[in-house]
Amino acid sequence: MGNKKINRRNFIANTVLASASIVVGQSLLSSCNSTKGINAKNMTGDNKRKLGKLEVSAIGLGGLPVVGFYGGGVRDQNFVNNLYSKAYDNGVTFFDTAEVYGPLTNETQIGQAVKSFRKNVVLATKFGFEVNPNHQSGKGRALNSSPENIRRAVEGSLKRLQTDYIDLYYQHRVDPNVPIEDVAGTIKDLIKEGKVLHWGLSEPGIKTIRRAHSEQPLSAIQNEYSLWTRDSETEVIPLCQELGIGFVPWCPLGYGFLGGSINENSTFGQGDFRAILPRVKPENIKQNLKLLEFIKQWGLRKNKTASQISLAWLQAQKPWIVPIPGTSSLVHLIENINSNGVSFSAEEMTEFNLGLSKIEIAGAKNTQQIIDAMGVESTLKTN
């Protein structure tokens, strides 16, 4: 991706490396600020948070980038092994993937990458589609959460992940043709069998959450949530608080935009789906760059990068919110982990949110585009 203006990597070099606030290696987490305030340390232990009863690291790692979803093709397994080892060495124990990522490829990558430390980490994956890896167009992956398809999916995921249990198993999207009680009942059976330990839903409606939780308690809801996608704040996050369910923001950096990786001069390589996102189209990006400028100003104020500010803001909203930024870059991985050291005083959070409320976001929410890019036929959201 070409970039004529200051990009995320330059920003890191100029504002972070120069001030030695990031150290690529084992000493990273010890360099975090100890300033009192609202930050990732408001949790169950050092660098830990709870999703329901499931303990995870305060930040996770999403798997999509290493299958080439943002371009660059599927990453070499040795590269993936090193990336995940570095994440683990620096305190990340929460790894997110899905059957449909690839499809099937990402689970295999992660299973191999974490094999040597599998018992010490939390693996989250997802079911809910009919997956045909031989479909040339990548299309035709219809929703299917029938009990039979869930059992097919879980056996495949266990094999690819090289494990005998899945820590957190999400329904990737709600299937309007299968009652959620049937889905929850199947998961309950899998939990009794020891194949699944906890379960969750991704992008569900409010009524669906309540119905599912009454049948089999949920540990996590995974929705798109970031500084430019905040609709979950209205009903979903309050419901999670009411029911004791954790919340996992996917795409917490807005596909890289909130980290400064995209501006009005950016171009996208072959295979990079971000070229179709409404919010980075020429007619919208100028307005949305006002948000990025706002984040960068706070970064300068706290001597942190835009990514670190964006992730820390999410973590500061609730002690049971755990973002899962994805990356295929070691530099960005370490940068993201270091967001745990960013704190906001109550006064700063009030000031930040006031400024944020004055910035209008241009363009439709990007959730549907990312699902379309995966090639699924239906993403109907039920109540």
C-alpha positions in Angstrom: 0.0 0.0 0.0 1.4 3.3 -1.1 1.3 6.3 1.2 2.6 9.8 0.4 2.0 11.3 3.8 3.0 10.2 7.3 1.8 6.7 7.8 1.5 4.5 10.8 5.0 3.1 10.6 6.6 6.6 10.4 4.4 7.7 13.3 5.8 4.8 15.3 9.3 5.7 14.4 9.0 9.4 15.2 6.9 9.3 18.4 7.5 6.0 20.0 10.9 4.5 19.1 12.5 7.9 19.6 11.1 8.1 23.1 11.9 4.5 23.8 8.4 3.7 24.9 8.4 0.5 22.9 11.0 -2.1 23.3 10.7 -4.9 20.8 11.3 -7.9 23.0 10.8 -9.4 26.5 11.0 -6.0 28.3 8.0 -4.5 26.5 5.3 -5.0 29.1 7.5 -3.8 32.0 7.8 -0.4 30.1 4.1 0.3 30.5 3.1 3.5 32.3 2.1 3.0 35.9 0.0 6.2 36.0 -3.2 5.8 38.0 -6.3 6.0 36.0 -8.6 3.9 33.7 -6.4 1.3 31.9 -5.9 -2.4 31.2 -4.7 -3.0 34.7 -8.2 -2.7 36.1 -8.7 -6.5 35.8 -8.4 -9.8 37.6 -4.6 -9.9 37.6 -1.6 -8.6 35.8 -2.5 -8.3 32.1 -5.7 -10.5 32.6 -9.4 -9.9 32.1 -12.5 -12.0 32.5 -15.0 -12.9 29.7 -17.7 -14.4 31.9 -15.8 -17.0 33.9 -13.1 -17.3 31.2 -9.8 -15.6 32.0 -7.9 -14.2 29.0 -5.1 -11.7 28.4 -6.2 -8.0 28.3 -5.6 -7.9 24.6 -5.9 -10.8 22.0 -4.7 -11.4 18.5 -7.0 -11.9 15.6 -6.0 -14.3 12.8 -7.3 -12.8 9.5 -4.2 -10.9 8.5 -2.0 -14.0 8.2 -4.3 -15.6 5.7 -3.8 -12.6 3.5 -7.1 -10.9 4.0 -5.4 -7.5 3.8 -3.2 -8.6 0.9 0.2 -10.2 0.7 -1.2 -13.7 0.5 -1.1 -16.5 3.0 1.9 -16.1 5.3 4.5 -18.7 5.6 4.0 -21.0 8.6 7.5 -20.2 10.0 6.5 -16.6 9.9 3.2 -17.3 11.7 5.0 -19.5 14.3 7.3 -16.6 15.1 4.5 -14.0 15.3 2.5 -16.1 17.7 5.5 -17.0 19.8 6.4 -13.3 20.2 2.8 -12.6 21.1 2.8 -15.3 23.8 6.2 -14.2 25.1 4.8 -10.7 25.5 1.7 -11.8 27.5 -0.9 -12.5 24.8 -2.8 -15.7 25.6 -6.0 -15.1 23.7 -6.0 -16.1 20.0 -9.0 -15.7 17.7 -9.8 -17.5 14.5 -12.7 -19.1 12.6 -13.5 -22.0 10.3 -14.3 -19.6 7.5 -11.0 -17.8 7.7 -9.2 -19.0 4.6 -11.5 -21.0 4.7 -10.0 -23.6 7.0 -6.5 -22.2 6.5 -6.2 -19.9 9.6 -7.1 -22.6 12.1 -4.4 -24.8 10.7 -1.9 -21.9 10.9 -2.7 -21.1 14.5 -2.9 -24.8 15.6 0.6 -25.3 14.5 1.9 -21.9 15.8 0.6 -22.5 19.4 1.2 -26.2 19.6 4.1 -26.0 22.0 2.2 -23.8 24.5 -1.4 -24.8 23.7 -2.3 -25.6 27.3 -1.4 -22.1 28.5 -3.5 -20.1 26.0 -7.2 -19.6 25.1 -8.2 -20.5 21.6 -11.4 -19.0 20.2 -12.9 -20.1 16.9 -16.3 -19.9 15.2 -18.9 -22.0 13.4 -22.1 -21.3 11.5 -21.4 -21.6 7.8 -21.3 -24.3 5.2 -17.7 -24.2 4.1 -16.4 -25.6 0.8 -12.7 -24.9 0.4 -12.8 -26.0 -3.2 -15.3 -23.4 -4.3 -13.3 -21.3 -6.8 -15.1 -18.1 -6.4 -15.0 -18.2 -2.6 -18.8 -17.6 -2.7 -21.6 -19.8 -1.6 -20.9 -20.2 2.1 -24.5 -20.1 3.4 -25.4 -19.8 7.0 -25.9 -23.1 8.7 -26.1 -23.6 12.4 -28.0 -26.9 12.4 -26.9 -29.3 15.1 -25.4 -31.6 12.4 -23.3 -28.8 10.9 -22.1 -27.6 14.3 -20.9 -31.1 15.0 -19.2 -31.3 11.7 -17.6 -27.9 12.2 -16.3 -28.6 15.7 -14.6 -31.9 14.7 -12.8 -30.1 11.8 -11.8 -27.2 14.1 -10.4 -29.6 16.7 -8.3 -31.4 14.1 -7.0 -28.2 12.5 -6.2 -26.6 15.8 -4.4 -29.7 17.0 -6.3 -29.8 20.3 -9.0 -31.8 22.0 -11.0 -28.8 23.3 -12.0 -25.3 22.2 -11.8 -22.7 24.9 -14.4 -20.3 23.4 -16.7 -21.3 20.5 -18.7 -18.6 18.8 -21.6 -18.8 16.5 -20.2 -16.6 13.7 -23.5 -15.2 12.6 -27.1 -15.9 13.8 -28.9 -18.4 11.5 -32.5 -17.3 11.2 -33.5 -20.8 10.1 -32.3 -22.5 13.3 -33.8 -21.5 16.7 -31.0 -20.2 19.0 -32.2 -22.7 21.7 -31.3 -25.5 19.3 -27.8 -24.0 18.8 -27.4 -23.5 22.6 -28.6 -27.0 23.3 -26.0 -28.4 20.9 -23.3 -26.3 22.5 -24.4 -27.5 25.9 -23.9 -31.1 24.8 -20.5 -30.3 23.4 -19.6 -28.7 26.8 -20.7 -31.9 28.6 -18.5 -33.9 26.2 -15.5 -31.7 27.0 -15.0 -30.5 23.4 -16.1 -26.9 24.1 -15.4 -25.1 27.4 -17.2 -21.7 26.8 -19.3 -20.3 24.0 -20.4 -16.9 22.6 -22.2 -15.1 19.8 -21.0 -12.7 17.1 -23.2 -9.8 15.9 -26.4 -11.1 17.5 -29.6 -9.2 18.3 -30.6 -8.4 21.9 -33.4 -11.0 22.1 -31.2 -13.7 20.7 -28.6 -13.0 23.4 -31.2 -13.3 26.2 -32.6 -16.5 24.7 -29.2 -18.1 24.2 -28.0 -17.1 27.6 -31.0 -18.6 29.4 -30.4 -22.0 27.7 -26.6 -22.1 28.1 -24.7 -19.1 29.8 -22.7 -17.1 27.3 -19.1 -16.1 28.1 -18.6 -13.5 25.3 -20.3 -11.4 22.6 -18.0 -10.5 19.7 -19.1 -7.4 17.7 -17.4 -4.8 15.6 -16.6 -2.0 18.0 -14.1 0.8 17.7 -13.8 4.6 17.9 -15.7 4.8 14.6 -18.2 1.9 15.1 -20.0 2.4 18.4 -23.6 1.1 17.9 -22.9 -1.7 20.5 -22.9 0.9 23.2 -26.7 1.5 23.0 -28.0 -2.0 24.0 -25.4 -4.8 23.6 -22.8 -3.6 26.1 -25.3 -2.7 28.8 -26.9 -6.1 28.3 -23.5 -7.8 28.7 -23.0 -5.9 32.0 -26.5 -7.0 33.2 -25.9 -10.7 32.4 -22.2 -10.9 33.2 -21.1 -11.6 29.7 -17.7 -10.4 28.3 -17.4 -8.3 25.2 -14.8 -8.8 22.5 -14.4 -6.0 19.9 -13.4 -7.3 16.5 -11.7 -4.9 14.1 -10.9 -2.5 17.0 -8.5 -0.5 14.8 -11.0 0.0 11.9 -9.1 -2.2 9.5 -5.9 -0.2 10.2 -7.5 3.2 9.6 -7.5 4.1 13.4 -3.8 3.2 13.5 -2.9 5.6 10.7 -2.4 3.0 8.0 -4.8 4.6 5.6 -5.1 8.1 4.3 -6.5 9.9 1.2 -3.4 8.9 -0.8 -3.5 5.2 0.1 -3.7 2.5 -2.6 -4.4 -1.1 -1.9 -2.6 -4.2 -3.2 -4.2 -7.1 -4.9 -6.3 -9.2 -2.5 -6.7 -6.3 0.0 -10.4 -6.1 0.7 -10.2 -2.6 2.2 -10.4 -1.1 -1.2 -14.2 -1.7 -1.0 -14.9 -0.2 2.4 -17.3 2.7 2.3 -15.5 4.7 5.0 -12.2 4.9 3.0 -13.8 5.9 -0.3 -12.7 9.3 -1.6 -16.0 10.9 -0.8 -15.8 9.8 2.9 -12.2 9.6 3.9 -11.5 13.3 4.2 -14.2 13.6 6.8 -13.1 10.5 8.6 -9.5 11.7 8.8 -10.7 14.2 11.3 -11.2 11.3 13.7 -7.7 10.0 13.0 -6.2 13.5 13.6 -8.1 13.7 16.9 -6.6 10.3 18.0 -3.1 11.3 16.9 -3.4 14.5 19.0 -4.1 12.4 22.0 -1.2 10.2 21.1 1.2 13.2 21.0 -0.3 14.3 24.3 0.4 10.9 25.9 3.5 10.0 23.9 1.7 7.0 22.3 0.6 5.9 18.8 -2.8 6.2 17.4 -3.2 2.5 17.6 -2.4 2.5 21.3 -4.8 5.3 22.0 -7.6 3.5 20.1 -7.1 0.2 21.8 -6.7 1.7 25.3 -9.9 3.7 24.9 -11.7 0.4 24.2 -10.1 -1.3 27.2 -11.1 1.7 29.4 -14.8 1.4 28.7 -15.3 -1.7 30.8 -12.9 -4.1 32.6 -14.4 -7.0 30.7 -13.8 -5.6 27.2 -11.0 -7.4 25.4 -10.1 -6.2 21.9 -8.5 -8.6 19.4 -6.5 -6.5 16.8 -5.1 -8.7 14.0 -1.7 -8.1 12.4 0.9 -9.8 10.4 3.6 -7.3 11.5 5.8 -7.9 14.5 6.3 -4.1 15.0 2.5 -3.6 15.0 2.0 -6.6 17.3 4.3 -5.1 20.0 2.8 -1.7 19.5 -0.7 -3.1 20.1 0.4 -5.0 23.2 1.9 -1.8 24.6 -1.6 -0.2 24.6 -2.0 -2.0 28.0 0.2 0.8 29.5 -2.0 3.7 28.4 -4.2 5.2 31.1 -6.9 7.8 31.2 -7.9 9.8 34.2 -11.6 10.2 34.7 -11.2 13.9 33.6 -9.3 12.8 30.5 -11.9 10.3 29.5 -14.6 12.9 29.8 -12.6 15.3 27.7 -11.8 12.6 25.1 -15.4 11.5 24.8 -16.6 15.1 24.5 -14.2 15.6 21.6 -15.2 12.3 20.0 -18.9 13.2 20.1 -18.2 16.2 17.9 -16.8 14.2 15.0 -19.2 12.8 12.5 -18.3 9.5 10.8 -19.0 9.4 7.0 -20.0 6.2 5.2 -21.8 3.1 6.1 -20.6 0.7 8.8 -18.1 -1.7 7.3 -19.3 -5.0 8.9 -21.3 -6.2 5.8 -18.3 -5.6 3.5 -16.0 -7.8 5.5 -18.5 -10.6 5.5 -19.2 -10.2 1.8 -15.4 -10.4 1.2 -15.4 -13.8 3.0 -18.0 -15.0 0.4 -21.0 -15.7 2.6 -24.5 -15.6 1.2 -26.5 -14.3 4.1 -25.7 -12.4 7.3 -29.2 -11.7 8.4 -29.3 -10.4 12.0 -32.2 -11.5 14.1 -33.7 -10.1 17.3 
